Amino acid sequence: MGVTTGIYLPSGIAVISNLIEPRHLGKAYAVHELAPNLGLVAAPLLAEALMIWFSWKAVLVLIGAAALVAGFGFLRVGRGGDFTGNPPGLAAIKDFLVDPAFWIMSMLFALGISSTLGVYTMLPLFLVNEHGLERDLANTVVGLSRISGLFMALAGGWASDRFGPRNVMIAVFLLTGITTVLMGAASNQWVLAAVFVQPLLAVCFFPAGFAALSRIGPEGSRNLAVSLTIPIAFLLGGGAVPSLIGYMGDMVSFAAGILLVGAAITGGALLAGRLRFR
């Protein structure tokens, strides 16, 4: 299942880049980001609701069936995507590997995914184990805290087009890192406030990030930019970071892991400041 999730994004971003004028790409990616943010809201709430009537296996069957319907729906009525990108040959890949902007963007996306999916993955366990919430309440809180992302992603897209993706990313990483640190350091009385404020800022990275990523590499290679960047970012932000928080939870505390991740996210502001496009 993990392998199949990597197929969509390179093609999806390339289709958007092809359909939308460059000056509106920030807003277009912001609309696109409504989908994953809605998923972050719906996943824990939908899981709790469906498990009232069904087993966990039946829940997965229902989600898989919905994905099939969506795929066949796009095949039938979807626009765009009737073109091929540059194949991932050695010469095309070399263009990216020698470009410092590619490595900076890979790390920025890793930090962006850490601030959203990486922290999100471990939040219910953090709230249950270290702040004494019941499981169903923790899942509900985590789901509701992501509702703001539906609106803030749009604001992030507008800001990217208005102020430039680099400036937006600097501000987002600085503020998101600080609020992530505060989440790890917060007491029982304040931790829920941090849980709701942190994603409000974190989701603003992705419209600016994808707009910046579309400027990396030669024209016609946007699919490769995403294909090369996102696996590295997911491996670190979606895989290593939750594992790190879990390891810190075993050795010290989950709060210590979140504090460490928050400090790394803050450092993303310095990386974004060094970003230069060809």
Buried (B, 14 or more C-beta within 10 A) or exposed (E): EEEEEEEEBBBBBBBBBBEBEEEEBBBBBBBBBBEBBBEBBEBBBBBBEBEEEEEEEEBBEEEEEEEEEEEEEBEEEEEBBEEEBBEBEEEBBEBBEEBEBBBBBBBBBBBBBBBBBBBBBBBBBBBBBBBEBEEEEBBBBBBBBBBBBBEBBBBBBBBBBEBBBBBBBBBBBBBBBBBBBBBBBBEEEEBBEBBBBBBBBBBBBBBBBBBBBBBBBEEBBBBBBBBBBBBBBBBBBBBBBBEBBBEBBEEEBBBBBBBBBBBBBBBBBEBBBEBEEE
